[in-house]
Amino acid sequence: MMAGRIQRVRHELKRRELQVAKVDYLAPEYVAITFKGETLHDFVSASYDDHVKFLISDEDRRDFTPRSYDPVAGELTIEFALHATGAASDWARHALVGQSAFIGGPRGSMIIPMDYAWHVLAGDATALPAIRRRLEELPAGAKVQVLVAAEAASQLQFRSEADVQLQLLDDTAALLAAIRALQLPAGEGFFWFAGEAAVAAQVRDSVFNDKGHPRDAARISAYWKQGASGHHEDL
């Protein structure tokens, strides 16, 4: 299926039992957990925008971005932004090497070409794994603007061969203001955002209505919603 230049592919949905192989705190409230397991032998993550279901229990499931997957080592890394409360944060904060975990998916991938004239990547702490993965994938010469409001961002590396302009904002209000003030470059580009639902709705209105950016060259997602658990929605 094609929407503009975007390719959507489906993957076989599987439940996979894994074991924690490594726990690495990249910032005080941000942890990368690497998993191993024989069930990863046919794991596929074709896009930085992919999601797996992290199965905290049979009833409690949360979406997370596969930060990286090494098919040779058979290792999958997922990064967790730790909040004061929350089932996923609590699990990640106390994760130990050898501990079991279950994931499902990705159900599919939205493959976004890398040869756009420009890229915008924006969001809060929940967007950091996807943004950092995308930056590592983009080639030299790609033009990228990154806007992030996350306390952990100042302590993380943003590695890329692309030409990156990075803005670290203090809070959501500053992030929204920066996006509204952003002058989208000339040429065909792709706009990507992930964050809280109410914020994502305002970003959507700014990008599509105020800036007139085409909807088939953007993805704006609510990765979470204030007062709700397990929320994920594409706007």
Residue pairs with C-beta under 8 A, 6 or more apart in sequence:
1 7
1 8
2 8
3 216
4 214
4 216
4 217
5 113
5 216
5 217
6 110
6 111
6 112
6 113
6 216
7 110
7 111
8 108
8 109
8 110
8 111
9 46
9 108
9 109
9 111
10 107
10 108
11 44
11 46
11 105
11 106
11 107
11 108
11 109
12 42
13 104
13 105
13 107
14 39
14 42
14 104
14 105
15 55
15 102
15 103
15 104
16 37
16 39
16 40
16 43
16 102
16 103
16 104
17 37
17 39
17 100
17 101
17 102
18 35
18 36
18 37
18 39
18 40
18 76
18 100
18 101
18 102
18 103
19 35
19 36
19 37
19 98
19 99
19 100
19 101
20 33
20 34
20 35
20 95
20 96
20 97
20 98
20 99
20 100
20 101
21 34
21 35
21 36
21 75
21 97
22 32
22 33
22 34
22 97
23 31
23 32
23 33
23 34
23 95
23 96
23 97
24 31
24 32
24 33
24 34
25 31
25 32
26 32
26 79
26 152
26 155
26 156
27 151
27 152
27 155
27 156
28 152
28 155
29 81
29 82
29 83
29 151
29 152
30 79
30 80
30 81
30 82
30 125
30 128
30 152
30 155
30 156
31 79
31 80
31 82
31 92
31 93
31 95
32 67
32 77
32 78
32 79
32 80
33 77
33 78
33 79
33 80
33 92
33 95
34 75
34 76
34 77
35 75
35 76
35 77
35 78
35 101
35 103
36 73
36 74
36 75
36 76
37 74
38 74
40 69
40 74
40 75
40 76
41 74
43 69
43 71
43 76
44 106
44 109
45 52
45 66
45 69
45 106
45 109
46 109
46 111
47 109
47 110
47 111
47 112
48 65
48 112
48 130
48 133
48 134
48 137
49 65
49 109
49 110
49 112
49 130
49 192
49 219
50 65
50 66
50 105
50 106
50 109
51 63
51 64
51 65
51 66
51 105
51 106
51 107
51 232
52 63
52 64
52 65
52 66
52 78
52 103
52 104
52 105
52 106
53 61
53 62
53 63
53 103
53 104
53 105
54 61
54 62
54 63
54 64
54 78
54 88
54 101
54 102
54 103
55 61
55 101
55 102
55 103
55 104
56 62
56 87
56 88
56 91
60 87
60 229
60 230
61 104
61 230
62 87
62 88
62 229
62 230
63 223
63 230
63 232
64 78
64 79
64 80
64 88
64 129
65 78
65 79
65 129
65 130
65 133
66 76
66 77
66 78
66 106
66 133
67 77
67 78
67 79
67 129
67 132
67 133
68 76
68 77
68 133
69 75
69 76
69 77
70 76
76 103
78 129
79 128
79 129
80 88
80 89
80 92
81 89
81 125
81 126
81 128
81 150
81 152
82 89
82 92
82 93
83 89
86 229
87 229
91 101
95 101
110 219
112 190
112 192
112 219
113 190
114 137
114 138
114 139
114 142
116 142
116 187
116 188
116 189
116 190
116 217
117 143
117 185
117 186
117 187
117 188
117 189
118 143
118 144
118 145
118 184
118 185
118 187
118 189
118 190
119 134
119 138
119 142
119 143
119 144
119 145
119 162
119 189
119 190
119 192
120 144
120 145
120 146
120 147
120 182
120 184
120 189
120 190
120 191
120 192
120 193
121 127
121 130
121 131
121 134
121 135
121 144
121 145
121 146
121 147
121 192
121 193
122 146
122 147
122 148
122 175
122 179
122 191
122 192
122 193
122 195
122 203
123 130
123 131
123 147
123 148
123 149
123 175
123 193
123 194
123 195
123 223
124 148
124 149
124 150
124 172
124 175
124 194
124 195
124 196
124 199
125 150
125 151
125 152
125 153
126 194
126 195
126 223
126 224
127 148
127 150
127 193
127 194
127 195
127 223
128 148
128 150
128 152
128 153
128 156
130 192
130 194
131 146
131 148
131 158
132 156
132 157
132 158
132 159
134 192
135 144
135 146
135 158
135 159
135 160
135 162
135 164
136 159
136 160
138 144
138 160
138 161
138 162
139 161
139 162
140 161
140 162
141 162
141 163
142 161
142 162
142 163
143 162
143 163
143 185
144 160
144 162
144 163
144 164
144 165
145 164
145 165
145 167
145 182
146 158
146 164
146 165
146 166
146 167
147 167
147 169
147 175
147 178
147 179
147 182
148 166
148 167
148 168
148 169
148 175
149 168
149 169
149 170
149 171
149 172
149 174
149 175
153 168
154 168
158 164
158 166
167 178
169 175
169 178
172 195
172 196
172 199
175 195
175 199
176 199
176 202
176 203
176 206
179 193
179 203
179 206
179 207
180 206
180 210
182 211
184 191
184 211
184 213
188 217
189 217
190 217
190 218
190 219
191 207
191 213
191 217
191 218
191 219
191 220
192 218
192 219
192 220
193 200
193 203
193 207
193 218
193 219
193 220
193 221
194 200
194 220
194 221
194 222
194 223
195 203
195 222
195 223
195 224
196 222
196 223
196 224
196 225
196 226
197 222
197 224
197 225
197 226
197 228
197 231
197 233
198 225
198 226
200 220
200 221
200 222
200 233
200 235
201 222
201 235
203 220
204 220
204 235
207 213
207 218
207 220
208 215
208 218
219 234
220 234
220 235
221 232
221 233
221 234
221 235
222 231
222 232
222 233
222 234
222 235
223 231
223 232
224 231
224 232
225 231
225 233
